[in-house]
Amino acid sequence: MRKTGLITTLILLCFVAVSQEKRVLSLQECIDIAVENNLTVQRSELNLQSAQVNLMQAQAQRYPTLNANGNFGYNWGRGIDPTTNQFIDQRINFNGVSASTSVPIINGLQVHNSIRQSKLNAEASEFDRQKAINDISLNTALNYVNVIFNKELLENARFQLESSQQQLERTTLLVESGALPLANKLQLESQVATNEVNLINAQNNLDLAVLTLKQGMLLTPGEEIDIVIPDVTVDQAEIGETSILELYNVALANQPEIKSAELRVESADVGLDVSKGAMYPTLSLGGSMSTNYSDAFQDVSVLSATPTGQLNPTALQLQDGTEVFEQEFDVQLASETVPLSTQYDNNLNTRLTLNLNVPIFNGFRTRSDIQRSKISLQQAEINRTEQENILYQTIETSYRNAVAAAKTYQASLKQVASLEETFRAVENQYNNGAANFVDYQLASNNLFQARTDLSRAKYDYIFRKKILEFYQGIPLTF
């Protein structure tokens, strides 16, 4: 039963391993995925969209405004008839419609400058987005190189283990033949165990490096990936051929954070013009149309007028002295509400106005806005200088690191070559009984450490040089 359960478990593990097929990704694919999933990049894209909406709104300020209004209601008790402006005391039903428009003519160039400022802000937001993409691209490239580095360390550890195992097999044969003492075999078994631990640690470091790469790409949990190992060649062209100042000037012309900072300065300068525009008079052309309706507005007509009673004299007389008499009539009246269309036609009101607004005193609001705009301009200039300083420091640090990495790589090459010869000599001596195990172990460990240092120096140099190339506008590729 136990054997059956073990076999079933192994089959299931094999099935799971096959079903979870790894995605093999290149550096560019890793960068694309990281850029697509990165939250900072997404936030910068939303900032760009917001800046574009602000630009669209600023451009729309050049066009006339048009607004329509309508009302409908009932009035009870004493009120004013909206069609006659007379007091009435009855329930009335009323409604009305109106429309108004305004066209800016002169406004101190505030609309023009607002559009300019919004365009500059939108362009700066685009460069901010590129800066976010550059940051995540560099970080992904670093994680990618770290995986390659740990893969090479794993191969070094595996090679070291295989070498120790082969030496153990040879020593075992010599011990069994009586040529070497048993202690040599036991010491080599200890060395093999140590190398196995190194192999396990190297595998764990590789797994952690892959995990860091996955986390930087924000991949879904449980998704297995592997990377394409590029054919990395170490180009040892002299880095010192290009000066730090030349690298800085090239980076100054193409790095998005510098362009964004420059655009923010220009935007703040235009914003100052917008604030100053509020000091000047504004002129606009306005127009409106309105009409209304009330069911209290009646059209009255006489149906009949019948005389009643006798003629009664009045106090009035004609010029010739003839008396004037009055006659009472029984009048029959008819009334109906004037139709909606007729009232709308009769009550139509149109207006055309030319509006001039001259600012005189507004609680120092304009003056305060101008002062705030000046402060914003100074802050933008400080930010630009700060970004330039950061870039120069980054370029100088990257340059120094690349030069140091190149020298370290050269020294590591010589060290590995020397220790390989030393190890071969000590190994031959150990096999012939001329060297003890301590010498053999020391030579082996020194070689393993030197190869590890060489791998570290190699990929550190490659990455450092890629950073310099990146700041010169060269894409991150291997």
Secondary structure, DSSP 8 states (H G I E B T S, - for coil): -HHHHHHHHHHHHHHHHHHS--EEE-HHHHHHHHHHH-HHHHHHHHHHHHHHHHHHHHHHTTS-EEEEEEEEEEE-SEEE-TTT--EEES-EEEEEEEEEEEEEEESTTHHHHHHHHHHHHHHHHHHHHHHHHHHHHHHHHHHHHHHHHHHHHHHHHHHHHHHHHHHHHHHHHHHHTTSS-HHHHHHHHHHHHHHHHHHHHHHHHHHHHHHHHHHHHT--TT--EEE-----------GGGS-HHHHHHHHHHH-HHHHHHHHHHHHHHHHHHHHHHTTS-EEEEEEEEEEEEETT-EEEEEEEEEEEEEEEEEEEE-TTS-EEEEEEEEEEEEEEE--HHHHHHHT-EEEEEEEEE----STTHHHHHHHHHHHHHHHHHHHHHHHHHHHHHHHHHHHHHHHHHHHHHHHHHHHHHHHHHHHHHHHHHHHTTSS-HHHHHHHHHHHHHHHHHHHHHHHHHHHHHHHHHHHTT-----
